[in-house]
Amino acid sequence: MTPIRFPDDLLDLQAAWLRTYADLARSPAHAGTTPLRRRLITLSCAIAAHPFWTVPGRSTATRVELRRRARTRTWATAA
């Protein structure tokens, strides 16, 4: 199986999505979370509309791999 090469900007978008989701999860229920929720929606749309997904053969497994790699990248930059 050939390794998937994700564009850096797509990895950056997914890493930003993961950070935003973590920020939202840490926010108290009474805190104003609307900006974080809006950012998640914006990032989700940008990820879904990225030209990378126009290539035939991209699957759910590819999206899972994107999240895994972005998570690894996020942890590496946080350390």
Gaussian input, Z-matrix of N, CA and C with variables (Angstrom, degrees):
# hf/3-21g

backbone

0 1
 N
 C     1     B1
 C     2     B2     1     A1
 N     3     B3     2     A2     1     D1
 C     4     B4     3     A3     2     D2
 C     5     B5     4     A4     3     D3
 N     6     B6     5     A5     4     D4
 C     7     B7     6     A6     5     D5
 C     8     B8     7     A7     6     D6
 N     9     B9     8     A8     7     D7
 C    10    B10     9     A9     8     D8
 C    11    B11    10    A10     9     D9
 N    12    B12    11    A11    10    D10
 C    13    B13    12    A12    11    D11
 C    14    B14    13    A13    12    D12
 N    15    B15    14    A14    13    D13
 C    16    B16    15    A15    14    D14
 C    17    B17    16    A16    15    D15
 N    18    B18    17    A17    16    D16
 C    19    B19    18    A18    17    D17
 C    20    B20    19    A19    18    D18
 N    21    B21    20    A20    19    D19
 C    22    B22    21    A21    20    D20
 C    23    B23    22    A22    21    D21
 N    24    B24    23    A23    22    D22
 C    25    B25    24    A24    23    D23
 C    26    B26    25    A25    24    D24
 N    27    B27    26    A26    25    D25
 C    28    B28    27    A27    26    D26
 C    29    B29    28    A28    27    D27
 N    30    B30    29    A29    28    D28
 C    31    B31    30    A30    29    D29
 C    32    B32    31    A31    30    D30
 N    33    B33    32    A32    31    D31
 C    34    B34    33    A33    32    D32
 C    35    B35    34    A34    33    D33
 N    36    B36    35    A35    34    D34
 C    37    B37    36    A36    35    D35
 C    38    B38    37    A37    36    D36
 N    39    B39    38    A38    37    D37
 C    40    B40    39    A39    38    D38
 C    41    B41    40    A40    39    D39
 N    42    B42    41    A41    40    D40
 C    43    B43    42    A42    41    D41
 C    44    B44    43    A43    42    D42
 N    45    B45    44    A44    43    D43
 C    46    B46    45    A45    44    D44
 C    47    B47    46    A46    45    D45
 N    48    B48    47    A47    46    D46
 C    49    B49    48    A48    47    D47
 C    50    B50    49    A49    48    D48
 N    51    B51    50    A50    49    D49
 C    52    B52    51    A51    50    D50
 C    53    B53    52    A52    51    D51
 N    54    B54    53    A53    52    D52
 C    55    B55    54    A54    53    D53
 C    56    B56    55    A55    54    D54
 N    57    B57    56    A56    55    D55
 C    58    B58    57    A57    56    D56
 C    59    B59    58    A58    57    D57
 N    60    B60    59    A59    58    D58
 C    61    B61    60    A60    59    D59
 C    62    B62    61    A61    60    D60
 N    63    B63    62    A62    61    D61
 C    64    B64    63    A63    62    D62
 C    65    B65    64    A64    63    D63
 N    66    B66    65    A65    64    D64
 C    67    B67    66    A66    65    D65
 C    68    B68    67    A67    66    D66
 N    69    B69    68    A68    67    D67
 C    70    B70    69    A69    68    D68
 C    71    B71    70    A70    69    D69
 N    72    B72    71    A71    70    D70
 C    73    B73    72    A72    71    D71
 C    74    B74    73    A73    72    D72
 N    75    B75    74    A74    73    D73
 C    76    B76    75    A75    74    D74
 C    77    B77    76    A76    75    D75
 N    78    B78    77    A77    76    D76
 C    79    B79    78    A78    77    D77
 C    80    B80    79    A79    78    D78
 N    81    B81    80    A80    79    D79
 C    82    B82    81    A81    80    D80
 C    83    B83    82    A82    81    D81
 N    84    B84    83    A83    82    D82
 C    85    B85    84    A84    83    D83
 C    86    B86    85    A85    84    D84
 N    87    B87    86    A86    85    D85
 C    88    B88    87    A87    86    D86
 C    89    B89    88    A88    87    D87
 N    90    B90    89    A89    88    D88
 C    91    B91    90    A90    89    D89
 C    92    B92    91    A91    90    D90
 N    93    B93    92    A92    91    D91
 C    94    B94    93    A93    92    D92
 C    95    B95    94    A94    93    D93
 N    96    B96    95    A95    94    D94
 C    97    B97    96    A96    95    D95
 C    98    B98    97    A97    96    D96
 N    99    B99    98    A98    97    D97
 C   100   B100    99    A99    98    D98
 C   101   B101   100   A100    99    D99
 N   102   B102   101   A101   100   D100
 C   103   B103   102   A102   101   D101
 C   104   B104   103   A103   102   D102
 N   105   B105   104   A104   103   D103
 C   106   B106   105   A105   104   D104
 C   107   B107   106   A106   105   D105
 N   108   B108   107   A107   106   D106
 C   109   B109   108   A108   107   D107
 C   110   B110   109   A109   108   D108
 N   111   B111   110   A110   109   D109
 C   112   B112   111   A111   110   D110
 C   113   B113   112   A112   111   D111
 N   114   B114   113   A113   112   D112
 C   115   B115   114   A114   113   D113
 C   116   B116   115   A115   114   D114
 N   117   B117   116   A116   115   D115
 C   118   B118   117   A117   116   D116
 C   119   B119   118   A118   117   D117
 N   120   B120   119   A119   118   D118
 C   121   B121   120   A120   119   D119
 C   122   B122   121   A121   120   D120
 N   123   B123   122   A122   121   D121
 C   124   B124   123   A123   122   D122
 C   125   B125   124   A124   123   D123
 N   126   B126   125   A125   124   D124
 C   127   B127   126   A126   125   D125
 C   128   B128   127   A127   126   D126
 N   129   B129   128   A128   127   D127
 C   130   B130   129   A129   128   D128
 C   131   B131   130   A130   129   D129
 N   132   B132   131   A131   130   D130
 C   133   B133   132   A132   131   D131
 C   134   B134   133   A133   132   D132
 N   135   B135   134   A134   133   D133
 C   136   B136   135   A135   134   D134
 C   137   B137   136   A136   135   D135
 N   138   B138   137   A137   136   D136
 C   139   B139   138   A138   137   D137
 C   140   B140   139   A139   138   D138
 N   141   B141   140   A140   139   D139
 C   142   B142   141   A141   140   D140
 C   143   B143   142   A142   141   D141
 N   144   B144   143   A143   142   D142
 C   145   B145   144   A144   143   D143
 C   146   B146   145   A145   144   D144
 N   147   B147   146   A146   145   D145
 C   148   B148   147   A147   146   D146
 C   149   B149   148   A148   147   D147
 N   150   B150   149   A149   148   D148
 C   151   B151   150   A150   149   D149
 C   152   B152   151   A151   150   D150
 N   153   B153   152   A152   151   D151
 C   154   B154   153   A153   152   D152
 C   155   B155   154   A154   153   D153
 N   156   B156   155   A155   154   D154
 C   157   B157   156   A156   155   D155
 C   158   B158   157   A157   156   D156
 N   159   B159   158   A158   157   D157
 C   160   B160   159   A159   158   D158
 C   161   B161   160   A160   159   D159
 N   162   B162   161   A161   160   D160
 C   163   B163   162   A162   161   D161
 C   164   B164   163   A163   162   D162
 N   165   B165   164   A164   163   D163
 C   166   B166   165   A165   164   D164
 C   167   B167   166   A166   165   D165
 N   168   B168   167   A167   166   D166
 C   169   B169   168   A168   167   D167
 C   170   B170   169   A169   168   D168
 N   171   B171   170   A170   169   D169
 C   172   B172   171   A171   170   D170
 C   173   B173   172   A172   171   D171
 N   174   B174   173   A173   172   D172
 C   175   B175   174   A174   173   D173
 C   176   B176   175   A175   174   D174
 N   177   B177   176   A176   175   D175
 C   178   B178   177   A177   176   D176
 C   179   B179   178   A178   177   D177
 N   180   B180   179   A179   178   D178
 C   181   B181   180   A180   179   D179
 C   182   B182   181   A181   180   D180
 N   183   B183   182   A182   181   D181
 C   184   B184   183   A183   182   D182
 C   185   B185   184   A184   183   D183
 N   186   B186   185   A185   184   D184
 C   187   B187   186   A186   185   D185
 C   188   B188   187   A187   186   D186
 N   189   B189   188   A188   187   D187
 C   190   B190   189   A189   188   D188
 C   191   B191   190   A190   189   D189
 N   192   B192   191   A191   190   D190
 C   193   B193   192   A192   191   D191
 C   194   B194   193   A193   192   D192
 N   195   B195   194   A194   193   D193
 C   196   B196   195   A195   194   D194
 C   197   B197   196   A196   195   D195
 N   198   B198   197   A197   196   D196
 C   199   B199   198   A198   197   D197
 C   200   B200   199   A199   198   D198
 N   201   B201   200   A200   199   D199
 C   202   B202   201   A201   200   D200
 C   203   B203   202   A202   201   D201
 N   204   B204   203   A203   202   D202
 C   205   B205   204   A204   203   D203
 C   206   B206   205   A205   204   D204
 N   207   B207   206   A206   205   D205
 C   208   B208   207   A207   206   D206
 C   209   B209   208   A208   207   D207
 N   210   B210   209   A209   208   D208
 C   211   B211   210   A210   209   D209
 C   212   B212   211   A211   210   D210
 N   213   B213   212   A212   211   D211
 C   214   B214   213   A213   212   D212
 C   215   B215   214   A214   213   D213
 N   216   B216   215   A215   214   D214
 C   217   B217   216   A216   215   D215
 C   218   B218   217   A217   216   D216
 N   219   B219   218   A218   217   D217
 C   220   B220   219   A219   218   D218
 C   221   B221   220   A220   219   D219
 N   222   B222   221   A221   220   D220
 C   223   B223   222   A222   221   D221
 C   224   B224   223   A223   222   D222
 N   225   B225   224   A224   223   D223
 C   226   B226   225   A225   224   D224
 C   227   B227   226   A226   225   D225
 N   228   B228   227   A227   226   D226
 C   229   B229   228   A228   227   D227
 C   230   B230   229   A229   228   D228
 N   231   B231   230   A230   229   D229
 C   232   B232   231   A231   230   D230
 C   233   B233   232   A232   231   D231
 N   234   B234   233   A233   232   D232
 C   235   B235   234   A234   233   D233
 C   236   B236   235   A235   234   D234

   B1=1.4476
   B2=1.5221
   B3=1.3116
   B4=1.4626
   B5=1.5252
   B6=1.3441
   B7=1.4605
   B8=1.5335
   B9=1.2937
   B10=1.4672
   B11=1.5230
   B12=1.3240
   B13=1.4594
   B14=1.5185
   B15=1.3206
   B16=1.4549
   B17=1.5280
   B18=1.3205
   B19=1.4634
   B20=1.5297
   B21=1.3217
   B22=1.4627
   B23=1.5234
   B24=1.3380
   B25=1.4618
   B26=1.5329
   B27=1.3222
   B28=1.4592
   B29=1.5286
   B30=1.3150
   B31=1.4705
   B32=1.5280
   B33=1.3268
   B34=1.4661
   B35=1.5281
   B36=1.3282
   B37=1.4679
   B38=1.5264
   B39=1.3234
   B40=1.4671
   B41=1.5235
   B42=1.3159
   B43=1.4715
   B44=1.5299
   B45=1.3248
   B46=1.4738
   B47=1.5233
   B48=1.3381
   B49=1.4629
   B50=1.5350
   B51=1.3272
   B52=1.4673
   B53=1.5310
   B54=1.3339
   B55=1.4709
   B56=1.5217
   B57=1.3212
   B58=1.4642
   B59=1.5205
   B60=1.3230
   B61=1.4579
   B62=1.5296
   B63=1.3230
   B64=1.4675
   B65=1.5322
   B66=1.3314
   B67=1.4742
   B68=1.5231
   B69=1.3174
   B70=1.4608
   B71=1.5315
   B72=1.3068
   B73=1.4673
   B74=1.5248
   B75=1.3271
   B76=1.4673
   B77=1.5220
   B78=1.3149
   B79=1.4628
   B80=1.5231
   B81=1.3323
   B82=1.4692
   B83=1.5275
   B84=1.3160
   B85=1.4669
   B86=1.5276
   B87=1.3047
   B88=1.4659
   B89=1.5300
   B90=1.3189
   B91=1.4701
   B92=1.5269
   B93=1.3029
   B94=1.4631
   B95=1.5196
   B96=1.3090
   B97=1.4590
   B98=1.5235
   B99=1.3081
   B100=1.4651
   B101=1.5290
   B102=1.3373
   B103=1.4733
   B104=1.5319
   B105=1.3266
   B106=1.4709
   B107=1.5247
   B108=1.3176
   B109=1.4641
   B110=1.5300
   B111=1.3159
   B112=1.4655
   B113=1.5216
   B114=1.3197
   B115=1.4694
   B116=1.5292
   B117=1.3274
   B118=1.4632
   B119=1.5322
   B120=1.3147
   B121=1.4644
   B122=1.5205
   B123=1.3266
   B124=1.4656
   B125=1.5245
   B126=1.3273
   B127=1.4672
   B128=1.5238
   B129=1.3283
   B130=1.4686
   B131=1.5248
   B132=1.3238
   B133=1.4698
   B134=1.5228
   B135=1.3279
   B136=1.4671
   B137=1.5271
   B138=1.3203
   B139=1.4652
   B140=1.5305
   B141=1.3188
   B142=1.4661
   B143=1.5265
   B144=1.3319
   B145=1.4635
   B146=1.5290
   B147=1.3138
   B148=1.4682
   B149=1.5344
   B150=1.3283
   B151=1.4713
   B152=1.5356
   B153=1.2996
   B154=1.4693
   B155=1.5232
   B156=1.3212
   B157=1.4626
   B158=1.5292
   B159=1.3347
   B160=1.4629
   B161=1.5286
   B162=1.3145
   B163=1.4686
   B164=1.5273
   B165=1.3203
   B166=1.4652
   B167=1.5344
   B168=1.3109
   B169=1.4530
   B170=1.5162
   B171=1.3146
   B172=1.4688
   B173=1.5251
   B174=1.3177
   B175=1.4544
   B176=1.5194
   B177=1.3115
   B178=1.4586
   B179=1.5240
   B180=1.3096
   B181=1.4702
   B182=1.5293
   B183=1.3176
   B184=1.4637
   B185=1.5297
   B186=1.3138
   B187=1.4766
   B188=1.5293
   B189=1.3139
   B190=1.4683
   B191=1.5270
   B192=1.3087
   B193=1.4674
   B194=1.5283
   B195=1.3290
   B196=1.4656
   B197=1.5252
   B198=1.3248
   B199=1.4625
   B200=1.5273
   B201=1.3432
   B202=1.4657
   B203=1.5296
   B204=1.3209
   B205=1.4772
   B206=1.5230
   B207=1.3140
   B208=1.4681
   B209=1.5288
   B210=1.3268
   B211=1.4664
   B212=1.5158
   B213=1.3140
   B214=1.4612
   B215=1.5205
   B216=1.3140
   B217=1.4667
   B218=1.5311
   B219=1.3147
   B220=1.4631
   B221=1.5235
   B222=1.3450
   B223=1.4634
   B224=1.5125
   B225=1.3316
   B226=1.4613
   B227=1.5161
   B228=1.3352
   B229=1.4637
   B230=1.5090
   B231=1.3380
   B232=1.4694
   B233=1.5215
   B234=1.3249
   B235=1.4726
   B236=1.5034
   A1=109.53
   A2=116.62
   A3=122.14
   A4=109.77
   A5=117.51
   A6=119.28
   A7=110.51
   A8=115.42
   A9=120.83
   A10=108.34
   A11=115.57
   A12=120.60
   A13=108.13
   A14=115.69
   A15=120.91
   A16=109.63
   A17=117.94
   A18=120.26
   A19=109.71
   A20=115.88
   A21=120.24
   A22=112.36
   A23=117.25
   A24=118.52
   A25=111.32
   A26=117.86
   A27=120.77
   A28=110.34
   A29=116.95
   A30=120.06
   A31=111.01
   A32=116.55
   A33=120.38
   A34=111.46
   A35=116.55
   A36=120.52
   A37=110.90
   A38=116.32
   A39=119.71
   A40=110.86
   A41=117.84
   A42=121.09
   A43=110.09
   A44=117.45
   A45=121.21
   A46=110.23
   A47=116.74
   A48=120.88
   A49=109.74
   A50=116.94
   A51=121.01
   A52=111.49
   A53=116.89
   A54=120.39
   A55=110.78
   A56=117.09
   A57=121.31
   A58=110.36
   A59=117.15
   A60=121.11
   A61=110.14
   A62=117.32
   A63=121.33
   A64=110.29
   A65=116.62
   A66=120.07
   A67=110.82
   A68=116.13
   A69=120.67
   A70=110.45
   A71=117.53
   A72=121.50
   A73=111.64
   A74=116.90
   A75=120.94
   A76=113.00
   A77=118.17
   A78=121.93
   A79=110.80
   A80=116.39
   A81=118.87
   A82=110.29
   A83=115.73
   A84=121.35
   A85=111.71
   A86=118.34
   A87=121.76
   A88=112.59
   A89=117.14
   A90=120.86
   A91=109.54
   A92=116.03
   A93=120.19
   A94=110.16
   A95=116.72
   A96=121.13
   A97=112.87
   A98=117.20
   A99=119.98
   A100=112.58
   A101=119.90
   A102=118.58
   A103=113.28
   A104=116.49
   A105=119.56
   A106=110.87
   A107=116.96
   A108=120.64
   A109=110.77
   A110=116.31
   A111=120.13
   A112=110.76
   A113=116.37
   A114=119.73
   A115=110.14
   A116=117.46
   A117=119.98
   A118=111.25
   A119=116.34
   A120=119.80
   A121=110.32
   A122=116.85
   A123=121.29
   A124=111.15
   A125=116.24
   A126=120.47
   A127=111.54
   A128=117.11
   A129=120.68
   A130=111.10
   A131=116.14
   A132=120.54
   A133=111.03
   A134=116.68
   A135=120.62
   A136=111.06
   A137=117.09
   A138=121.03
   A139=110.16
   A140=116.39
   A141=120.56
   A142=112.42
   A143=117.49
   A144=121.32
   A145=113.08
   A146=117.47
   A147=120.45
   A148=109.91
   A149=117.39
   A150=121.11
   A151=114.40
   A152=117.72
   A153=121.46
   A154=111.06
   A155=117.70
   A156=121.83
   A157=113.02
   A158=118.55
   A159=119.91
   A160=112.78
   A161=117.05
   A162=120.79
   A163=109.13
   A164=118.21
   A165=120.41
   A166=111.13
   A167=115.23
   A168=120.48
   A169=114.51
   A170=117.53
   A171=119.46
   A172=107.49
   A173=116.62
   A174=120.61
   A175=111.21
   A176=114.54
   A177=120.35
   A178=109.97
   A179=116.56
   A180=120.37
   A181=110.64
   A182=116.83
   A183=120.52
   A184=109.91
   A185=116.71
   A186=120.55
   A187=110.81
   A188=116.33
   A189=120.42
   A190=109.81
   A191=116.66
   A192=120.96
   A193=110.76
   A194=117.52
   A195=121.14
   A196=110.26
   A197=117.56
   A198=120.42
   A199=111.41
   A200=116.35
   A201=119.80
   A202=110.85
   A203=115.95
   A204=119.28
   A205=111.56
   A206=117.18
   A207=119.89
   A208=110.05
   A209=116.80
   A210=120.74
   A211=109.88
   A212=117.69
   A213=122.44
   A214=109.94
   A215=116.08
   A216=121.51
   A217=110.46
   A218=117.14
   A219=121.77
   A220=110.91
   A221=116.14
   A222=119.65
   A223=112.16
   A224=117.28
   A225=120.78
   A226=111.05
   A227=117.97
   A228=120.22
   A229=111.70
   A230=118.04
   A231=121.50
   A232=111.46
   A233=116.89
   A234=121.08
   A235=112.61
   D1=130.14
   D2=-179.95
   D3=-76.66
   D4=131.77
   D5=177.94
   D6=-62.19
   D7=144.15
   D8=179.67
   D9=-82.04
   D10=132.56
   D11=176.92
   D12=-105.24
   D13=108.46
   D14=179.45
   D15=-90.21
   D16=140.10
   D17=174.92
   D18=-64.13
   D19=145.79
   D20=-179.52
   D21=-58.33
   D22=-39.10
   D23=-177.93
   D24=-66.90
   D25=-32.56
   D26=176.91
   D27=-70.09
   D28=-41.33
   D29=175.49
   D30=-62.42
   D31=-39.77
   D32=178.04
   D33=-63.48
   D34=-41.99
   D35=177.73
   D36=-61.55
   D37=-45.49
   D38=-179.28
   D39=-66.26
   D40=-38.95
   D41=177.88
   D42=-64.08
   D43=-40.59
   D44=177.08
   D45=-64.11
   D46=-38.62
   D47=177.85
   D48=-61.88
   D49=-45.04
   D50=-179.54
   D51=-63.68
   D52=-41.73
   D53=177.95
   D54=-64.31
   D55=-43.69
   D56=-179.61
   D57=-64.11
   D58=-42.54
   D59=178.78
   D60=-61.75
   D61=-41.99
   D62=178.70
   D63=-63.97
   D64=-41.36
   D65=177.13
   D66=-61.32
   D67=-42.12
   D68=179.21
   D69=-64.77
   D70=-41.26
   D71=-179.89
   D72=-64.62
   D73=-31.33
   D74=179.73
   D75=-82.45
   D76=-13.32
   D77=-176.73
   D78=-74.79
   D79=137.08
   D80=175.91
   D81=-63.91
   D82=153.61
   D83=-176.89
   D84=-59.18
   D85=-32.95
   D86=-176.57
   D87=-86.48
   D88=-6.26
   D89=-179.84
   D90=-74.49
   D91=152.90
   D92=177.15
   D93=-73.02
   D94=101.74
   D95=-176.53
   D96=-101.32
   D97=3.39
   D98=-177.41
   D99=-56.40
   D100=-45.76
   D101=179.17
   D102=-59.65
   D103=-38.44
   D104=178.68
   D105=-67.63
   D106=-40.93
   D107=179.05
   D108=-65.08
   D109=-40.15
   D110=177.64
   D111=-65.28
   D112=-39.63
   D113=178.63
   D114=-64.05
   D115=-41.11
   D116=177.32
   D117=-59.96
   D118=-42.40
   D119=179.11
   D120=-63.52
   D121=-45.20
   D122=179.67
   D123=-61.10
   D124=-46.05
   D125=179.33
   D126=-65.72
   D127=-40.24
   D128=178.07
   D129=-60.04
   D130=-43.13
   D131=178.88
   D132=-64.93
   D133=-42.17
   D134=-179.89
   D135=-64.46
   D136=-39.45
   D137=178.53
   D138=-66.67
   D139=-47.02
   D140=-177.49
   D141=-65.75
   D142=-31.72
   D143=-176.93
   D144=-92.83
   D145=2.55
   D146=-178.04
   D147=-62.81
   D148=139.94
   D149=-179.46
   D150=-58.20
   D151=-21.64
   D152=178.79
   D153=-54.43
   D154=-35.72
   D155=-175.04
   D156=-78.40
   D157=-5.24
   D158=179.82
   D159=-79.31
   D160=-14.07
   D161=178.98
   D162=-73.39
   D163=129.15
   D164=178.74
   D165=-59.02
   D166=145.32
   D167=176.80
   D168=97.66
   D169=-4.14
   D170=176.06
   D171=-73.50
   D172=131.43
   D173=-173.20
   D174=-128.00
   D175=-179.50
   D176=175.56
   D177=-60.06
   D178=-36.89
   D179=178.65
   D180=-61.94
   D181=-34.19
   D182=177.93
   D183=-66.19
   D184=-39.72
   D185=178.20
   D186=-66.16
   D187=-37.80
   D188=177.38
   D189=-64.41
   D190=-42.59
   D191=178.44
   D192=-63.74
   D193=-38.59
   D194=176.15
   D195=-58.69
   D196=-47.37
   D197=179.35
   D198=-62.45
   D199=-41.44
   D200=-179.80
   D201=-61.67
   D202=-45.98
   D203=-178.96
   D204=-68.17
   D205=-38.84
   D206=178.80
   D207=-65.54
   D208=-38.00
   D209=177.80
   D210=-63.32
   D211=-43.14
   D212=178.00
   D213=-61.77
   D214=-43.50
   D215=179.78
   D216=-65.03
   D217=-40.62
   D218=179.73
   D219=-63.64
   D220=-45.29
   D221=178.89
   D222=-65.72
   D223=-35.96
   D224=-179.77
   D225=-65.98
   D226=-38.85
   D227=-179.32
   D228=-77.53
   D229=-23.05
   D230=179.32
   D231=-78.48
   D232=-24.54
   D233=-176.75
   D234=-77.43

